[in-house]
Amino acid sequence: MTEEFTRFDAAEYLKTPEDMAAYLDACFDEDAGDGVLIRAALNDIARAQGMTQVARDAGLGRESLYKALSSTGNPEFATIMKVMKALGLRLHAVAL
């Protein structure tokens, strides 16, 4: 018997705004401080909502958005904020 594996894609499970917010919040908690996990989570959420529409809503080119949220991307904070707004998400601080 041969086992078949499929690649896990978080974007397939991000159906509601609450799912997306909880996922991003968990990634904020687990990120090592380099932003890699946050960038990957925003990429997953943007793909779940439709990268073309998110790019349009953020005022970015689709290719620019792909590049900014890629594993080698290094987006400016302003870009992250535009993307979060386009995704319907808000960044806020909580005291530890």
KENU-46448 format. One line per field, with one value per atom (N, C-alpha, C, O): residue number from 1; residue in three letters; chain; atom name; x, y, z. Coordinates in pm, 1 decimal, decimal comma, always signed. Layout:
<kolvexs>
i <- c(NUM  ...)
aa <- c(ALA  ...)
ch <- c(A  ...)
at <- c(CA  ...)
px <- c(X  ...)
py <- c(Y  ...)
pz <- c(Z  ...)
</kolvexs>
This chain:
<kolvexs>
i <- c(1  1  1  1  2  2  2  2  3  3  3  3  4  4  4  4  5  5  5  5  6  6  6  6  7  7  7  7  8  8  8  8  9  9  9  9  10  10  10  10  11  11  11  11  12  12  12  12  13  13  13  13  14  14  14  14  15  15  15  15  16  16  16  16  17  17  17  17  18  18  18  18  19  19  19  19  20  20  20  20  21  21  21  21  22  22  22  22  23  23  23  23  24  24  24  24  25  25  25  25  26  26  26  26  27  27  27  27  28  28  28  28  29  29  29  29  30  30  30  30  31  31  31  31  32  32  32  32  33  33  33  33  34  34  34  34  35  35  35  35  36  36  36  36  37  37  37  37  38  38  38  38  39  39  39  39  40  40  40  40  41  41  41  41  42  42  42  42  43  43  43  43  44  44  44  44  45  45  45  45  46  46  46  46  47  47  47  47  48  48  48  48  49  49  49  49  50  50  50  50  51  51  51  51  52  52  52  52  53  53  53  53  54  54  54  54  55  55  55  55  56  56  56  56  57  57  57  57  58  58  58  58  59  59  59  59  60  60  60  60  61  61  61  61  62  62  62  62  63  63  63  63  64  64  64  64  65  65  65  65  66  66  66  66  67  67  67  67  68  68  68  68  69  69  69  69  70  70  70  70  71  71  71  71  72  72  72  72  73  73  73  73  74  74  74  74  75  75  75  75  76  76  76  76  77  77  77  77  78  78  78  78  79  79  79  79  80  80  80  80  81  81  81  81  82  82  82  82  83  83  83  83  84  84  84  84  85  85  85  85  86  86  86  86  87  87  87  87  88  88  88  88  89  89  89  89  90  90  90  90  91  91  91  91  92  92  92  92  93  93  93  93  94  94  94  94  95  95  95  95  96  96  96  96)
aa <- c(MET  MET  MET  MET  THR  THR  THR  THR  GLU  GLU  GLU  GLU  GLU  GLU  GLU  GLU  PHE  PHE  PHE  PHE  THR  THR  THR  THR  ARG  ARG  ARG  ARG  PHE  PHE  PHE  PHE  ASP  ASP  ASP  ASP  ALA  ALA  ALA  ALA  ALA  ALA  ALA  ALA  GLU  GLU  GLU  GLU  TYR  TYR  TYR  TYR  LEU  LEU  LEU  LEU  LYS  LYS  LYS  LYS  THR  THR  THR  THR  PRO  PRO  PRO  PRO  GLU  GLU  GLU  GLU  ASP  ASP  ASP  ASP  MET  MET  MET  MET  ALA  ALA  ALA  ALA  ALA  ALA  ALA  ALA  TYR  TYR  TYR  TYR  LEU  LEU  LEU  LEU  ASP  ASP  ASP  ASP  ALA  ALA  ALA  ALA  CYS  CYS  CYS  CYS  PHE  PHE  PHE  PHE  ASP  ASP  ASP  ASP  GLU  GLU  GLU  GLU  ASP  ASP  ASP  ASP  ALA  ALA  ALA  ALA  GLY  GLY  GLY  GLY  ASP  ASP  ASP  ASP  GLY  GLY  GLY  GLY  VAL  VAL  VAL  VAL  LEU  LEU  LEU  LEU  ILE  ILE  ILE  ILE  ARG  ARG  ARG  ARG  ALA  ALA  ALA  ALA  ALA  ALA  ALA  ALA  LEU  LEU  LEU  LEU  ASN  ASN  ASN  ASN  ASP  ASP  ASP  ASP  ILE  ILE  ILE  ILE  ALA  ALA  ALA  ALA  ARG  ARG  ARG  ARG  ALA  ALA  ALA  ALA  GLN  GLN  GLN  GLN  GLY  GLY  GLY  GLY  MET  MET  MET  MET  THR  THR  THR  THR  GLN  GLN  GLN  GLN  VAL  VAL  VAL  VAL  ALA  ALA  ALA  ALA  ARG  ARG  ARG  ARG  ASP  ASP  ASP  ASP  ALA  ALA  ALA  ALA  GLY  GLY  GLY  GLY  LEU  LEU  LEU  LEU  GLY  GLY  GLY  GLY  ARG  ARG  ARG  ARG  GLU  GLU  GLU  GLU  SER  SER  SER  SER  LEU  LEU  LEU  LEU  TYR  TYR  TYR  TYR  LYS  LYS  LYS  LYS  ALA  ALA  ALA  ALA  LEU  LEU  LEU  LEU  SER  SER  SER  SER  SER  SER  SER  SER  THR  THR  THR  THR  GLY  GLY  GLY  GLY  ASN  ASN  ASN  ASN  PRO  PRO  PRO  PRO  GLU  GLU  GLU  GLU  PHE  PHE  PHE  PHE  ALA  ALA  ALA  ALA  THR  THR  THR  THR  ILE  ILE  ILE  ILE  MET  MET  MET  MET  LYS  LYS  LYS  LYS  VAL  VAL  VAL  VAL  MET  MET  MET  MET  LYS  LYS  LYS  LYS  ALA  ALA  ALA  ALA  LEU  LEU  LEU  LEU  GLY  GLY  GLY  GLY  LEU  LEU  LEU  LEU  ARG  ARG  ARG  ARG  LEU  LEU  LEU  LEU  HIS  HIS  HIS  HIS  ALA  ALA  ALA  ALA  VAL  VAL  VAL  VAL  ALA  ALA  ALA  ALA  LEU  LEU  LEU  LEU)
ch <- c(A  A  A  A  A  A  A  A  A  A  A  A  A  A  A  A  A  A  A  A  A  A  A  A  A  A  A  A  A  A  A  A  A  A  A  A  A  A  A  A  A  A  A  A  A  A  A  A  A  A  A  A  A  A  A  A  A  A  A  A  A  A  A  A  A  A  A  A  A  A  A  A  A  A  A  A  A  A  A  A  A  A  A  A  A  A  A  A  A  A  A  A  A  A  A  A  A  A  A  A  A  A  A  A  A  A  A  A  A  A  A  A  A  A  A  A  A  A  A  A  A  A  A  A  A  A  A  A  A  A  A  A  A  A  A  A  A  A  A  A  A  A  A  A  A  A  A  A  A  A  A  A  A  A  A  A  A  A  A  A  A  A  A  A  A  A  A  A  A  A  A  A  A  A  A  A  A  A  A  A  A  A  A  A  A  A  A  A  A  A  A  A  A  A  A  A  A  A  A  A  A  A  A  A  A  A  A  A  A  A  A  A  A  A  A  A  A  A  A  A  A  A  A  A  A  A  A  A  A  A  A  A  A  A  A  A  A  A  A  A  A  A  A  A  A  A  A  A  A  A  A  A  A  A  A  A  A  A  A  A  A  A  A  A  A  A  A  A  A  A  A  A  A  A  A  A  A  A  A  A  A  A  A  A  A  A  A  A  A  A  A  A  A  A  A  A  A  A  A  A  A  A  A  A  A  A  A  A  A  A  A  A  A  A  A  A  A  A  A  A  A  A  A  A  A  A  A  A  A  A  A  A  A  A  A  A  A  A  A  A  A  A  A  A  A  A  A  A  A  A  A  A  A  A  A  A  A  A  A  A  A  A  A  A  A  A  A  A  A  A  A  A  A  A  A  A  A  A  A  A  A  A  A  A)
at <- c(N  CA  C  O  N  CA  C  O  N  CA  C  O  N  CA  C  O  N  CA  C  O  N  CA  C  O  N  CA  C  O  N  CA  C  O  N  CA  C  O  N  CA  C  O  N  CA  C  O  N  CA  C  O  N  CA  C  O  N  CA  C  O  N  CA  C  O  N  CA  C  O  N  CA  C  O  N  CA  C  O  N  CA  C  O  N  CA  C  O  N  CA  C  O  N  CA  C  O  N  CA  C  O  N  CA  C  O  N  CA  C  O  N  CA  C  O  N  CA  C  O  N  CA  C  O  N  CA  C  O  N  CA  C  O  N  CA  C  O  N  CA  C  O  N  CA  C  O  N  CA  C  O  N  CA  C  O  N  CA  C  O  N  CA  C  O  N  CA  C  O  N  CA  C  O  N  CA  C  O  N  CA  C  O  N  CA  C  O  N  CA  C  O  N  CA  C  O  N  CA  C  O  N  CA  C  O  N  CA  C  O  N  CA  C  O  N  CA  C  O  N  CA  C  O  N  CA  C  O  N  CA  C  O  N  CA  C  O  N  CA  C  O  N  CA  C  O  N  CA  C  O  N  CA  C  O  N  CA  C  O  N  CA  C  O  N  CA  C  O  N  CA  C  O  N  CA  C  O  N  CA  C  O  N  CA  C  O  N  CA  C  O  N  CA  C  O  N  CA  C  O  N  CA  C  O  N  CA  C  O  N  CA  C  O  N  CA  C  O  N  CA  C  O  N  CA  C  O  N  CA  C  O  N  CA  C  O  N  CA  C  O  N  CA  C  O  N  CA  C  O  N  CA  C  O  N  CA  C  O  N  CA  C  O  N  CA  C  O  N  CA  C  O  N  CA  C  O  N  CA  C  O  N  CA  C  O  N  CA  C  O  N  CA  C  O  N  CA  C  O  N  CA  C  O  N  CA  C  O  N  CA  C  O  N  CA  C  O  N  CA  C  O  N  CA  C  O  N  CA  C  O)
px <- c(+84,0  +0,0  +89,3  +177,0  +67,2  +144,5  +66,4  -51,6  +134,1  +69,7  +87,0  +192,9  -17,2  -8,5  -18,5  -102,0  +67,0  +68,0  +37,5  +75,9  -30,7  -53,9  +7,5  +18,4  +46,1  +108,0  +0,4  -105,7  +28,1  -63,9  -62,1  +44,5  -179,4  -191,8  -290,4  -411,1  -238,8  -322,9  -431,8  -540,0  -406,4  -503,7  -636,4  -741,9  -631,6  -753,5  -844,6  -963,1  -790,5  -866,3  -906,2  -973,4  -865,6  -895,5  -1020,8  -1013,3  -1134,7  -1263,6  -1330,8  -1399,0  -1313,0  -1382,9  -1283,1  -1166,4  -1328,4  -1239,6  -1188,3  -1075,4  -1270,0  -1227,8  -1115,7  -1021,3  -1126,1  -1018,9  -888,7  -782,6  -898,3  -779,7  -715,4  -593,3  -798,3  -745,7  -681,1  -574,6  -743,6  -688,7  -556,0  -461,7  -549,6  -427,1  -313,8  -203,1  -341,2  -239,2  -196,9  -78,3  -292,6  -262,0  -169,4  -73,9  -197,2  -112,1  +28,2  +127,2  +36,3  +167,0  +244,8  +367,0  +175,1  +242,6  +302,4  +414,9  +228,5  +277,2  +398,7  +487,3  +404,6  +509,6  +627,3  +730,6  +613,7  +720,4  +847,7  +842,5  +960,0  +1089,5  +1141,3  +1246,5  +1069,1  +1112,8  +1169,4  +1201,9  +1181,4  +1234,4  +1124,3  +1153,0  +1000,0  +887,1  +858,2  +763,0  +938,3  +919,8  +782,6  +713,4  +743,4  +615,1  +498,3  +396,6  +512,2  +407,8  +389,7  +277,4  +500,5  +495,2  +430,0  +349,5  +464,2  +404,1  +254,9  +176,3  +215,3  +73,2  -4,1  -113,4  +51,6  -15,7  -26,7  -126,0  +74,2  +68,8  -45,4  -122,5  -56,2  -163,8  -300,7  -391,1  -315,2  -444,4  -477,8  -592,3  -379,4  -401,7  -441,5  -529,4  -377,4  -414,7  -555,6  -629,9  -592,1  -726,7  -833,1  -941,4  -802,3  -899,7  -890,6  -983,5  -780,0  -758,9  -652,2  -676,8  -535,7  -420,5  -445,3  -402,4  -513,2  -538,2  -624,4  -595,7  -729,3  -817,8  -747,4  -763,9  -669,9  -596,5  -496,8  -485,1  -425,5  -329,9  -401,7  -354,6  -514,7  -593,2  -637,0  -621,7  -691,4  -739,8  -627,3  -649,5  -507,0  -391,5  -320,6  -231,1  -361,0  -296,8  -159,4  -70,6  -143,2  -15,5  -35,3  -146,3  +70,8  +66,5  +65,0  +123,0  -0,5  -10,2  +127,7  +154,0  +215,0  +350,2  +427,1  +504,9  +406,2  +472,4  +426,3  +505,6  +297,7  +244,3  +302,1  +342,8  +305,9  +367,9  +511,9  +554,2  +586,8  +727,6  +741,0  +824,4  +659,5  +668,0  +638,1  +700,2  +542,8  +501,2  +569,8  +536,0  +666,6  +738,6  +837,1  +861,4  +892,6  +986,9  +1114,5  +1186,4  +1142,6  +1261,4  +1226,0  +1313,9  +1098,4  +1054,5  +1097,3  +1121,9  +1105,7  +1139,4  +1055,6  +1108,6  +923,7  +835,5  +855,2  +891,6  +830,1  +831,7  +710,6  +611,0  +720,9  +610,1  +483,6  +373,5  +498,6  +383,3  +312,3  +189,6  +388,1  +328,7  +249,8  +139,0  +306,3  +237,0  +104,9  +2,3  +108,5  -12,9  -117,8  -236,7  -76,5  -169,5  -233,2  -353,6  -150,7  -200,8  -298,3  -404,5  -263,2  -352,9  -486,5  -591,6  -482,8  -607,9  -689,5  -811,2  -622,5  -691,6  -752,7  -854,9  -690,1  -740,1  -850,9  -913,5  -874,6  -975,5  -925,0  -1003,2  -793,2  -731,7  -667,9  -630,8  -655,9  -598,3  -489,3  -503,3  -382,2  -271,8  -294,0  -322,7  -280,9  -289,9  -195,3  -153,5  -163,2  -68,2  -141,6  -247,1  -83,9  -136,1  -18,8  +87,3  -37,2  +69,1  +88,6  -7,5  +213,3  +243,7  +223,4  +244,0)
py <- c(-117,2  +0,0  +124,5  +138,0  +213,9  +335,6  +452,4  +471,5  +529,3  +646,6  +764,4  +782,5  +843,3  +964,5  +1084,7  +1089,5  +1180,0  +1301,5  +1420,5  +1423,3  +1516,8  +1642,0  +1754,3  +1745,6  +1856,5  +1970,8  +2048,1  +2078,5  +2079,2  +2155,7  +2301,4  +2359,8  +2358,9  +2499,4  +2565,3  +2542,5  +2646,6  +2712,6  +2796,6  +2811,1  +2851,9  +2937,2  +2864,8  +2928,1  +2734,4  +2657,3  +2651,4  +2620,6  +2680,6  +2669,5  +2804,5  +2810,6  +2911,5  +3045,9  +3097,2  +3167,8  +3061,4  +3090,9  +3217,2  +3285,8  +3249,2  +3363,1  +3467,6  +3436,0  +3591,2  +3693,0  +3653,0  +3685,7  +3583,4  +3538,3  +3434,9  +3437,3  +3344,2  +3246,0  +3316,4  +3281,9  +3415,1  +3487,3  +3564,9  +3564,2  +3631,8  +3708,4  +3616,6  +3648,6  +3503,5  +3409,8  +3351,4  +3335,7  +3319,9  +3266,0  +3367,9  +3334,0  +3492,7  +3595,6  +3622,8  +3641,3  +3625,3  +3647,4  +3537,1  +3565,9  +3412,6  +3301,0  +3315,1  +3283,3  +3362,3  +3380,9  +3494,0  +3486,2  +3599,3  +3705,5  +3647,3  +3681,0  +3561,1  +3500,2  +3411,4  +3405,5  +3342,8  +3244,6  +3297,6  +3231,3  +3415,4  +3468,7  +3488,7  +3532,4  +3456,9  +3465,6  +3607,9  +3630,9  +3702,8  +3841,4  +3891,6  +4009,6  +3802,3  +3842,5  +3870,2  +3914,0  +3845,2  +3873,6  +3768,4  +3782,4  +3663,4  +3560,0  +3494,6  +3476,4  +3459,7  +3392,9  +3487,1  +3444,7  +3613,0  +3712,7  +3730,3  +3731,9  +3743,4  +3759,1  +3638,3  +3653,4  +3519,4  +3397,2  +3392,5  +3352,3  +3432,6  +3432,2  +3532,2  +3501,5  +3650,9  +3749,9  +3698,7  +3725,2  +3626,0  +3565,5  +3464,2  +3464,3  +3378,2  +3278,1  +3345,2  +3304,2  +3448,1  +3516,4  +3588,8  +3585,6  +3653,2  +3722,7  +3624,0  +3653,4  +3507,5  +3406,0  +3353,8  +3326,1  +3340,4  +3293,2  +3392,3  +3351,8  +3520,7  +3623,0  +3654,2  +3710,9  +3617,8  +3648,0  +3755,0  +3872,4  +3714,8  +3804,1  +3926,4  +4036,5  +3909,2  +4021,6  +4127,7  +4246,9  +4085,1  +4180,4  +4248,5  +4368,7  +4173,6  +4231,6  +4335,5  +4443,8  +4303,4  +4398,7  +4526,0  +4636,5  +4510,2  +4625,7  +4709,8  +4831,9  +4645,0  +4716,0  +4784,6  +4886,5  +4729,2  +4786,1  +4892,7  +4961,2  +4906,3  +5003,2  +4957,9  +5039,6  +4826,7  +4769,1  +4688,3  +4644,5  +4669,5  +4578,5  +4434,6  +4405,3  +4346,0  +4206,8  +4144,0  +4075,7  +4166,3  +4110,4  +4169,3  +4099,0  +4297,2  +4360,5  +4296,8  +4276,6  +4265,1  +4200,9  +4061,2  +4023,3  +3984,3  +3851,6  +3860,7  +3782,8  +3955,9  +3971,0  +4013,0  +3958,9  +4108,8  +4158,6  +4049,2  +4044,7  +3960,6  +3857,6  +3723,6  +3624,8  +3720,0  +3594,9  +3567,2  +3652,9  +3447,6  +3409,5  +3493,1  +3502,1  +3553,7  +3638,6  +3786,9  +3872,2  +3817,1  +3956,0  +4029,3  +3968,3  +4160,2  +4244,5  +4372,0  +4479,9  +4358,5  +4473,2  +4581,7  +4554,2  +4705,0  +4815,2  +4802,3  +4738,9  +4863,2  +4858,2  +4918,6  +4869,1  +5024,3  +5086,9  +4987,6  +4988,2  +4903,2  +4801,6  +4700,9  +4662,8  +4657,8  +4564,1  +4623,9  +4555,9  +4750,9  +4816,7  +4828,5  +4810,6  +4858,0  +4864,4  +4727,8  +4717,1  +4624,4  +4488,8  +4449,5  +4393,8  +4478,0  +4443,3  +4515,0  +4455,7  +4642,7  +4717,0  +4655,6  +4640,7  +4620,6  +4558,4  +4423,8  +4383,5  +4354,7  +4225,4  +4240,7  +4142,4  +4363,8  +4386,6  +4352,3  +4317,9  +4362,1  +4330,2  +4455,6  +4547,6  +4458,1  +4572,8  +4525,8  +4422,6  +4600,1  +4571,1  +4650,4  +4770,0  +4585,2  +4658,7  +4597,6  +4482,5  +4676,0  +4631,6  +4590,7  +4645,0  +4494,3  +4446,6  +4437,6  +4386,6  +4486,4  +4477,1  +4331,0  +4255,1  +4293,9  +4156,0  +4136,6  +4026,5)
pz <- c(+0,0  +0,0  +0,0  +85,3  -94,1  -106,9  -48,6  -78,1  +33,9  +90,6  -3,6  -63,8  -15,7  -96,4  -4,5  +85,9  -29,2  +50,3  -39,1  -156,0  +16,1  -55,3  +26,4  +148,7  -40,9  +25,1  +102,2  +47,7  +228,1  +311,2  +266,5  +246,9  +250,9  +213,3  +308,6  +299,9  +399,1  +499,1  +433,9  +491,0  +316,7  +248,9  +225,3  +221,8  +209,4  +185,3  +307,4  +294,7  +425,0  +549,3  +607,1  +710,0  +542,3  +591,0  +522,0  +421,5  +576,2  +512,2  +563,8  +487,6  +691,2  +749,7  +799,3  +822,5  +815,6  +872,9  +1011,5  +1048,1  +1087,1  +1220,2  +1209,8  +1288,7  +1112,4  +1089,2  +1055,8  +1107,9  +968,5  +923,3  +1037,8  +1053,3  +1117,9  +1231,6  +1334,6  +1387,4  +1363,8  +1461,6  +1411,8  +1489,4  +1284,0  +1223,8  +1233,1  +1274,9  +1194,1  +1199,8  +1343,5  +1371,0  +1434,6  +1575,7  +1629,1  +1701,4  +1594,0  +1636,5  +1577,3  +1643,3  +1454,1  +1391,2  +1457,3  +1469,4  +1500,1  +1575,8  +1703,4  +1740,4  +1769,9  +1894,3  +1871,3  +1956,5  +1758,8  +1732,8  +1651,7  +1643,3  +1592,2  +1507,8  +1589,6  +1704,6  +1530,2  +1598,9  +1610,5  +1670,2  +1554,6  +1560,1  +1429,3  +1416,3  +1331,9  +1202,0  +1100,0  +988,6  +1136,5  +1048,7  +943,7  +866,9  +939,0  +836,1  +848,4  +748,2  +968,7  +989,0  +960,1  +905,3  +996,1  +970,6  +819,5  +769,2  +749,2  +603,8  +537,8  +445,9  +584,0  +529,1  +558,8  +473,1  +677,8  +714,0  +628,3  +580,8  +608,5  +523,4  +380,2  +312,4  +333,9  +201,3  +194,2  +98,3  +294,9  +297,8  +298,4  +225,5  +380,6  +392,0  +261,6  +216,7  +201,1  +74,1  -35,5  -116,4  -38,4  -137,7  -112,5  -206,7  +14,3  +48,1  +0,0  -42,3  +6,5  -35,3  -183,9  -241,4  -245,7  -387,2  -401,1  -373,5  -443,2  -448,2  -535,9  -501,3  -647,6  -738,0  -670,7  -681,0  -602,1  -535,1  -418,6  -398,2  -342,7  -229,7  -281,1  -223,7  -387,9  -446,1  -489,1  -462,4  -555,0  -600,6  -480,7  -481,8  -377,2  -258,6  -182,0  -116,6  -190,1  -120,3  -203,2  -153,8  -329,4  -417,2  -464,0  -488,7  -475,9  -517,7  -645,4  -675,5  -718,5  -831,6  -780,2  -675,6  -852,5  -809,0  -793,8  -694,9  -889,7  -882,5  -764,8  -700,2  -736,5  -621,6  -491,8  -399,8  -484,8  -364,5  -348,0  -238,1  -456,4  -449,9  -401,0  -315,5  -455,4  -417,8  -271,8  -199,1  -228,4  -90,6  +11,2  +117,4  -20,6  +73,4  +51,3  +116,4  -40,7  -67,2  +46,4  +131,3  +46,5  +151,6  +147,1  +246,6  +33,0  +22,0  +23,0  +11,4  +36,8  +37,5  +163,6  +267,7  +152,1  +266,2  +255,5  +228,9  +276,5  +254,8  +360,6  +475,0  +319,1  +413,3  +504,8  +469,9  +621,9  +716,9  +656,3  +680,5  +578,2  +513,5  +421,6  +412,8  +353,8  +266,3  +348,8  +311,1  +461,0  +549,1  +596,7  +599,5  +633,7  +682,0  +571,2  +597,6  +449,1  +335,9  +311,4  +288,3  +316,8  +294,1  +404,6  +376,7  +528,7  +639,3  +626,3  +650,4  +588,2  +569,3  +455,5  +466,8  +346,8  +233,7  +272,3  +216,8  +367,0  +413,3  +517,6  +557,2  +561,6  +664,1  +803,5  +892,1  +822,2  +950,4  +1008,8  +935,9  +1139,8  +1209,1  +1303,0  +1368,5  +1309,6  +1400,4  +1528,1  +1522,5  +1643,1  +1768,8  +1871,6  +1859,3  +1971,3  +2073,3  +2199,7  +2232,9  +2269,3  +2396,9  +2492,9  +2457,1  +2613,5  +2712,9  +2753,8  +2766,4  +2773,8  +2811,9  +2957,7  +3008,8)
</kolvexs>
